Structures are given as C-alpha cells and as structure tokens.
Amino acid sequence: MNPEDLPTPEAEVDSVSPEALKDRIDAGEDVTLLDTRMQSDYEEWHIDDDTVTTINLPYFHFLEDDIDDDVLEQVPEDREITVLCAKGGASEFVAGALKARGYDVNHLEDGMNGWAEIYERVEVTNYDGAGDLYQYQRPSSGCLGYLLVDGGEAAVVDPLRAFTDRYLEDASELDAELTYAFDTHIHADHISGVRDLDAEGVEGVIPAAAVDRGVTYADEVTTAEDGDTFSVGEATVETVATPGHTTGMTSYLLDESLLATGDGLFIESVARPDLEEGDEGAPDAARLLYESLQERVLSLPDDTLVGGAHFSDAAEPAEDGTYTAPIGDLKAEMDALTMEESEFVEVILSDMPPRPANYEEIIATNLGQNAVDDEEAFTLELGPNNCAASQESLAGD
C-alpha cells in the first residue's frame, strides 16, 4: 500500500507548517517527532537538532485496527508529538490513529518535502564591502547561497533551480535588478539554477575550468577565468580558481570582504575530493585542494569572511545567524588548515561520508547532459549534501 492510498484518519488532527516547526526548533524548544518513513529513508535523512527527539516507526505499524502494544509503548504519552512522513499523507493517518487513542499529536504539513521548501535569507552583518550581502540557507540539505545587492543591481552565487523565482522576487524587494547568477562548480547535491535564471534574462556565469567536464551549454552563458572581475553596483566580484573538490572548483571574492568558497572550504570542514575522479583520483585531488587552500584562500587577509556552499549539523553559526567565519578564526580552530600536505591528505581521506544521493544523475543534469522537469529535479536533491570531507566538524579539533 502506498502512503497516499491510506484510509481516512480515525480522528481529525491539526497540521503544523514546516516554518512553524523550524521556529520552535530555532527557539530551543523541546520537540518530539515521530518519523513514519521507512527506516532506510530515515537513516539517510531526517530532522536533527540538540532539542529534537526523533522516533522512527514506519507507518505500516499503524495500519491494523489493533496496533501492537510494543509499538504504542514507543510513542510518549506525556508530551506533544509531531508526526511526519515524506509528503504528509501517511503522517496524517498515523496522527489520526494516535489521537483516537488519546495521544497529543499533530502532523507536519507536506512532510519532508515541505521541510525541503524552507529557504531563508539572512543578512551577513559582518560583511564590510560595498552594498549588502545576504546568505540563503536551506536547512533540509544544508545548501547555502549568497545575494549581493548594491546600486540597484544584484548577483546570486550558487542558486538552486527550485528557488529561481525567489531570487528574482528578493532582488525586486530590495529595489534591485538581478544581473548575475554565479556557479562555483558543477554541483553534485542539488540542481543549479544558473541556466533557469539565465533564461529569465540574468547573466549566467560558470567557471571556465569546469567546461571540460562536459558542459553542454557553455556557449549560452558566460565562462569566468581565474582573475576575471564583475561589477555589481560599486561592488566587485573576483573569480578565484580553487580546484580540489572538483577540477573546476572556483571561489568568488565579494568586494574583498567575503570569499564564497563553494565546496572548497566550509566553516566546519574542508571539501571531499572524490566526487569527480572517484576513490582512485581522490589522493591527487586532495593534494590539489591543499595547494588551493594554502595559496589562494589562506593567503587572503585574516578578516576576510569565508562562506561555503553548505553547512552540516556540526557547523556553529556566527552571531548574525550566518554560516560564515573569518579566515583567521578558521586557521586557529581547524588543524587541517595548518597541517603539512601529507597529513592533510591522510586526514581528509580517512572519514568521508557516503556520497550524496543521486549524485551522478545530479552532476549529469548540471552538465546539461540530462534533462529533468521541476518535480524530478526537486526529488533528486532531497537529502543531505555530504560534500564535506568529514562527517564530524574539523573546527576546534
């Protein structure tokens, strides 16, 4: 039986929006979730936080009129429970069955798909370049992007296809026209929005160094070489080649204040080096990453902010709520950045997480070799990003 074909819930239950649930979690409230997806789906990707308690009981346990006592015993009776599933159907049924038995329950509207639609814009208050800078945050996958606004113009770095309209609306709200959409590299965890924005009249920009991977649309967008600069009002965006995570990995220095590092460097870890060349090519890619970090990133002034394209559960946000940090702080807190090359390579190859779900199909889509509609694109990128080299934070080590 598909979750969508479940019978009418035994009792009416309230729904909670994904945004409201996130507000509760952000406020530090104790939240108890009953995740009714299959165990494999739960283990791959679920809502996690210090104040969140999650119980995984697949929905089929609740299909019988007489639910087993050992199942019900796993559901707390002394607190509110939010039931969730993939799309909201199974969770409503399960919540109804529990409410009919006296439990205090509601269910998550649109399930984990709804959770994946949360996309927040947070101002980077420590940015001291021209104009204003914002960080986009997608908590479901840890994806980060950047919106630079100055003088009636705007540019977005690492846009997601699922939020194409959002960037245009936000620029308009900020009295600006979106003029550029930059990709740092060929992403392996989400579908890029650069081509969709380019089709809307925004100038799409991809690294020239990424074209040789098989990009089919290079003639339709602008290709940025190392050292190229772009103007956004009075602000300057400079292209900085930082290969290692991929051969075409490129960072963008936003008005000499923040380096958008893509998947080269995060505030809690460094890039994994195996997604382009696999396990065999990972050691050479790790050595290339070491050179990029030492020569192109860590050589910048210590007060230059670093902002990656992702954050993990291990990342600690700055006081302004953004996942950014000064280079000097990262040097002091992340031993991997001060290691000799051989030790660095050994460390980042030793604890790599599973590769992102559907990464080969996502890469093919971002290269333009594979065409998917919006719904399939959204489904492909559900789940964690897994683009860092370590499953745990390397900061403070």
C-alpha positions as CSV (number, residue, x, y, z in Angstrom):
1,M,0.0,0.0,0.0
2,N,1.2,3.4,-0.9
3,P,1.1,6.1,1.9
4,E,-1.1,8.2,-0.4
5,D,-3.7,5.4,-0.6
6,L,-4.3,5.2,3.2
7,P,-7.8,5.3,4.5
8,T,-9.3,8.4,6.1
9,P,-7.7,9.2,9.5
10,E,-9.6,8.0,12.6
11,A,-9.7,11.5,14.1
12,E,-9.1,15.0,12.7
13,V,-5.7,16.3,13.6
14,D,-4.1,19.7,13.3
15,S,-1.2,20.3,10.9
16,V,1.9,22.3,11.7
17,S,3.7,24.1,8.9
18,P,7.4,23.4,8.3
19,E,8.2,27.0,9.0
20,A,6.4,26.9,12.4
21,L,8.2,23.7,13.3
22,K,11.6,25.3,12.4
23,D,10.7,28.3,14.5
24,R,10.1,26.1,17.5
25,I,13.4,24.3,17.0
26,D,15.3,27.6,16.5
27,A,13.8,28.9,19.7
28,G,15.3,25.9,21.6
29,E,12.0,24.3,22.4
30,D,12.0,20.6,23.1
31,V,10.4,18.9,20.1
32,T,9.4,15.3,19.7
33,L,9.0,13.9,16.2
34,L,7.5,10.6,15.1
35,D,9.0,9.9,11.7
36,T,6.9,7.3,9.9
37,R,9.1,6.8,6.8
38,M,10.9,3.6,6.1
39,Q,14.0,3.1,8.2
40,S,16.4,3.4,5.3
41,D,14.9,6.8,4.3
42,Y,15.0,7.9,7.9
43,E,18.7,6.9,8.3
44,E,19.7,8.7,5.1
45,W,18.0,12.0,6.0
46,H,16.0,13.3,9.0
47,I,15.4,16.4,11.0
48,D,18.0,16.6,13.7
49,D,18.9,19.2,16.4
50,D,20.0,19.3,20.0
51,T,16.5,19.8,21.3
52,V,14.8,17.4,18.9
53,T,13.9,13.8,19.9
54,T,13.0,11.6,16.9
55,I,11.3,8.2,16.9
56,N,11.3,6.2,13.7
57,L,8.2,3.9,13.4
58,P,7.2,3.2,9.8
59,Y,3.6,4.0,9.0
60,F,2.7,0.3,8.3
61,H,2.9,-0.4,12.0
62,F,-0.3,1.7,12.4
63,L,-2.4,0.0,9.7
64,E,-4.1,-2.6,11.9
65,D,-7.2,-1.7,14.0
66,D,-5.4,-3.1,17.0
67,I,-2.0,-1.5,17.0
68,D,0.6,-3.7,18.8
69,D,1.3,-2.6,22.3
70,D,5.0,-2.7,21.7
71,V,4.6,-0.1,19.0
72,L,2.4,2.2,21.1
73,E,4.8,1.9,24.0
74,Q,7.5,3.7,21.9
75,V,5.3,6.8,21.5
76,P,5.5,9.1,24.5
77,E,2.2,9.9,26.2
78,D,3.5,12.8,28.3
79,R,4.2,15.4,25.5
80,E,3.1,16.7,22.2
81,I,4.2,14.6,19.2
82,T,4.6,15.9,15.6
83,V,4.2,13.1,13.2
84,L,5.9,13.3,9.8
85,C,6.4,11.3,6.6
86,A,7.6,12.1,3.1
87,K,4.6,14.1,1.8
88,G,2.1,14.5,4.6
89,G,-0.4,11.7,3.8
90,A,0.9,8.9,5.9
91,S,1.6,11.2,8.8
92,E,-2.0,12.5,8.9
93,F,-3.3,8.9,9.0
94,V,-0.9,7.9,11.8
95,A,-1.5,11.1,13.8
96,G,-5.3,10.4,13.5
97,A,-4.8,6.8,14.8
98,L,-2.8,8.1,17.7
99,K,-5.2,10.9,18.6
100,A,-8.1,8.4,18.6
101,R,-6.1,6.6,21.3
102,G,-5.6,9.8,23.4
103,Y,-2.2,11.0,22.3
104,D,-1.4,14.7,21.9
105,V,-0.4,14.8,18.3
106,N,-0.3,16.9,15.2
107,H,1.4,16.3,11.8
108,L,3.9,18.1,9.6
109,E,2.2,19.7,6.6
110,D,3.6,18.3,3.3
111,G,6.1,16.2,5.3
112,M,9.8,16.2,4.5
113,N,9.0,17.7,1.0
114,G,7.6,20.7,2.8
115,W,10.7,20.8,5.1
116,A,12.8,20.9,1.9
117,E,11.0,24.0,0.7
118,I,12.2,26.1,3.6
119,Y,14.7,28.7,2.2
120,E,15.7,31.6,4.4
121,R,17.6,34.8,3.6
122,V,19.8,36.1,6.5
123,E,21.9,39.3,6.3
124,V,25.7,38.9,6.7
125,T,26.2,41.7,9.1
126,N,30.0,41.3,9.3
127,Y,30.3,41.9,5.6
128,D,32.0,45.3,5.1
129,G,32.2,45.6,1.3
130,A,30.0,47.8,-0.8
131,G,26.3,47.1,-0.7
132,D,24.5,44.5,1.4
133,L,25.1,40.8,1.5
134,Y,22.7,38.0,2.4
135,Q,23.1,34.3,2.9
136,Y,20.4,31.9,1.7
137,Q,20.0,28.8,4.0
138,R,18.2,25.6,3.1
139,P,18.1,23.6,6.4
140,S,16.9,20.4,4.8
141,S,20.0,19.9,2.8
142,G,22.5,22.4,4.3
143,C,22.7,24.3,1.0
144,L,23.9,27.9,1.2
145,G,23.8,30.7,-1.4
146,Y,24.6,34.4,-1.4
147,L,22.9,37.5,-2.7
148,L,24.9,40.7,-3.1
149,V,23.0,43.9,-3.7
150,D,24.4,47.4,-4.4
151,G,23.4,50.4,-6.5
152,G,20.2,48.8,-7.9
153,E,22.0,45.7,-9.1
154,A,22.2,42.2,-7.5
155,A,24.1,38.9,-8.0
156,V,23.4,35.5,-6.6
157,V,26.1,32.8,-6.0
158,D,25.2,29.1,-6.2
159,P,21.5,29.5,-6.8
160,L,19.2,26.5,-6.7
161,R,16.8,25.7,-9.5
162,A,13.9,25.1,-7.1
163,F,14.1,28.7,-5.9
164,T,14.6,30.5,-9.3
165,D,11.6,32.8,-8.7
166,R,12.7,33.6,-5.2
167,Y,15.9,35.2,-6.3
168,L,14.1,37.5,-8.7
169,E,11.5,38.4,-6.2
170,D,14.1,39.1,-3.5
171,A,16.1,41.3,-5.8
172,S,13.0,43.3,-6.7
173,E,12.0,43.5,-3.0
174,L,15.5,45.1,-2.4
175,D,15.0,47.6,-5.2
176,A,17.5,45.9,-7.4
177,E,17.6,44.0,-10.7
178,L,19.3,40.6,-10.6
179,T,22.1,40.9,-13.1
180,Y,24.4,37.9,-12.5
181,A,24.0,34.3,-11.3
182,F,27.3,32.6,-10.5
183,D,28.0,28.9,-10.0
184,T,31.2,27.9,-8.1
185,H,31.4,24.5,-9.7
186,I,29.4,21.6,-11.1
187,H,27.3,20.7,-8.1
188,A,26.7,17.0,-7.1
189,D,24.0,17.5,-4.5
190,H,21.5,19.9,-6.0
191,I,20.3,21.2,-9.4
192,S,21.8,24.5,-10.2
193,G,19.5,27.5,-11.0
194,V,22.0,29.3,-13.2
195,R,20.6,28.2,-16.5
196,D,17.0,28.9,-15.4
197,L,18.0,32.4,-14.3
198,D,19.9,33.0,-17.5
199,A,16.7,32.1,-19.4
200,E,15.0,34.9,-17.3
201,G,17.5,37.5,-18.6
202,V,20.0,37.2,-15.8
203,E,23.6,36.7,-17.0
204,G,24.6,33.2,-16.0
205,V,28.3,32.6,-15.1
206,I,30.1,29.3,-14.7
207,P,33.8,28.6,-14.2
208,A,35.7,28.2,-17.5
209,A,37.7,25.5,-15.8
210,A,34.5,23.4,-15.4
211,V,33.7,23.3,-19.1
212,D,36.0,20.4,-19.9
213,R,33.9,18.1,-17.7
214,G,31.3,18.0,-20.5
215,V,29.2,21.2,-20.0
216,T,26.8,21.3,-23.0
217,Y,25.6,24.9,-22.6
218,A,28.9,26.8,-22.2
219,D,28.2,28.9,-25.3
220,E,24.9,30.0,-23.8
221,V,26.4,31.5,-20.6
222,T,29.5,33.5,-19.6
223,T,32.6,31.5,-18.6
224,A,34.7,33.0,-15.9
225,E,38.5,32.6,-15.9
226,D,40.7,33.0,-12.9
227,G,41.1,36.7,-12.1
228,D,38.0,37.9,-14.0
229,T,36.0,40.6,-12.3
230,F,32.3,41.5,-12.5
231,S,30.7,44.7,-11.2
232,V,27.5,44.7,-9.1
233,G,26.9,48.4,-8.5
234,E,30.0,49.6,-6.8
235,A,30.9,46.1,-5.5
236,T,33.3,43.9,-7.3
237,V,33.1,40.1,-7.7
238,E,36.5,38.5,-8.4
239,T,37.0,35.0,-9.8
240,V,39.5,32.9,-7.7
241,A,40.4,29.4,-9.0
242,T,40.4,26.9,-6.1
243,P,40.5,23.4,-7.6
244,G,40.5,20.3,-5.5
245,H,36.9,19.4,-4.7
246,T,36.5,19.4,-8.5
247,T,38.9,20.4,-11.2
248,G,36.7,23.4,-12.0
249,M,36.0,24.5,-8.4
250,T,36.0,28.3,-8.3
251,S,35.5,30.8,-5.5
252,Y,34.2,34.3,-5.8
253,L,35.6,37.2,-3.7
254,L,32.8,39.5,-3.0
255,D,34.2,43.1,-2.8
256,E,37.3,41.8,-0.9
257,S,35.2,41.1,2.1
258,L,33.7,37.5,1.8
259,L,35.1,34.6,-0.2
260,A,32.2,32.4,-1.4
261,T,34.2,29.1,-1.4
262,G,31.6,26.8,-2.9
263,D,32.5,23.3,-1.7
264,G,36.2,24.1,-1.3
265,L,36.1,25.2,2.4
266,F,33.3,25.2,4.9
267,I,33.4,26.8,8.4
268,E,33.5,23.4,10.0
269,S,35.4,21.3,7.4
270,V,37.1,21.1,4.0
271,A,35.9,19.6,0.8
272,R,35.8,15.9,-0.1
273,P,38.0,15.2,-3.1
274,D,36.4,12.1,-4.6
275,L,33.2,13.2,-6.4
276,E,34.8,13.9,-9.8
277,E,37.6,11.3,-10.1
278,G,36.4,8.7,-7.6
279,D,38.4,6.9,-5.0
280,E,41.4,6.4,-7.4
281,G,41.8,10.0,-8.1
282,A,41.0,11.3,-4.6
283,P,44.6,11.5,-3.3
284,D,45.7,13.7,-6.2
285,A,42.6,15.9,-5.8
286,A,43.3,16.2,-2.1
287,R,46.8,17.4,-2.9
288,L,45.4,19.9,-5.3
289,L,42.9,21.1,-2.7
290,Y,45.7,21.6,-0.2
291,E,47.5,23.8,-2.7
292,S,44.4,25.8,-3.4
293,L,43.7,26.4,0.3
294,Q,47.2,27.3,1.2
295,E,47.9,29.5,-1.9
296,R,44.6,31.0,-2.8
297,V,42.4,31.1,0.3
298,L,44.5,31.2,3.4
299,S,46.8,33.8,1.8
300,L,43.9,36.3,2.0
301,P,43.7,38.8,4.9
302,D,42.6,37.1,8.2
303,D,39.5,39.3,8.4
304,T,38.2,38.0,5.1
305,L,35.0,36.1,5.7
306,V,34.6,32.6,4.4
307,G,31.2,31.4,3.2
308,G,30.8,27.9,1.8
309,A,28.0,26.5,-0.3
310,H,26.9,24.1,2.5
311,F,26.8,23.6,6.3
312,S,26.3,20.5,8.3
313,D,24.8,19.7,11.7
314,A,28.3,20.1,13.1
315,A,28.5,23.8,12.0
316,E,28.1,26.6,14.5
317,P,26.6,29.8,13.1
318,A,28.1,33.2,13.7
319,E,26.3,35.7,15.9
320,D,24.4,37.1,12.9
321,G,23.0,33.6,12.3
322,T,25.0,33.0,9.1
323,Y,27.4,30.2,8.5
324,T,30.4,32.4,7.9
325,A,33.7,32.9,9.7
326,P,36.9,35.0,9.3
327,I,39.8,33.2,7.7
328,G,41.9,33.9,10.8
329,D,39.4,32.1,13.0
330,L,39.4,29.1,10.8
331,K,43.2,28.9,10.8
332,A,43.1,29.0,14.6
333,E,40.4,26.4,15.0
334,M,40.9,23.9,12.2
335,D,44.1,21.9,12.5
336,A,43.6,20.6,8.9
337,L,44.4,24.1,7.6
338,T,47.9,24.2,9.3
339,M,49.0,20.6,8.6
340,E,51.7,19.5,6.2
341,E,50.4,18.3,2.9
342,S,50.8,14.5,3.6
343,E,49.0,14.7,6.9
344,F,46.2,16.8,5.4
345,V,45.7,14.3,2.6
346,E,45.6,11.4,5.1
347,V,43.1,13.2,7.4
348,I,40.6,14.2,4.7
349,L,40.6,10.7,3.1
350,S,40.0,8.9,6.4
351,D,36.4,9.8,7.3
352,M,34.5,10.7,4.2
353,P,30.7,10.2,4.4
354,P,28.6,8.4,1.8
355,R,28.4,10.2,-1.5
356,P,25.4,12.4,-2.0
357,A,22.2,10.6,-3.0
358,N,21.7,10.6,-6.8
359,Y,24.9,12.5,-7.3
360,E,25.8,11.0,-10.7
361,E,22.4,12.0,-12.1
362,I,22.6,15.4,-10.5
363,I,26.0,16.0,-12.0
364,A,24.8,14.9,-15.4
365,T,21.8,17.3,-15.1
366,N,24.1,20.2,-14.1
367,L,26.4,19.4,-17.0
368,G,23.3,19.7,-19.3
369,Q,23.6,16.1,-20.4
370,N,20.4,15.0,-18.6
371,A,17.1,16.8,-18.8
372,V,14.6,16.6,-15.8
373,D,11.4,18.5,-15.1
374,D,11.0,20.6,-12.0
375,E,9.3,17.9,-9.9
376,E,12.0,15.3,-10.7
377,A,14.8,17.9,-10.1
378,F,13.3,18.6,-6.6
379,T,13.1,14.9,-5.8
380,L,16.6,14.2,-7.0
381,E,18.2,16.7,-4.5
382,L,16.2,15.7,-1.4
383,G,18.5,14.6,1.4
384,P,21.8,15.6,3.0
385,N,24.6,17.3,0.9
386,N,27.6,15.2,2.1
387,C,30.1,17.4,0.3
388,A,32.5,17.8,3.2
389,A,35.5,15.5,3.8
390,S,34.5,14.6,7.3
391,Q,31.3,13.5,9.0
392,E,32.3,15.5,12.1
393,S,33.5,19.0,12.5
394,L,37.2,19.7,11.9
395,A,36.9,23.0,13.6
396,G,38.0,23.1,17.2
397,D,40.0,19.9,16.7
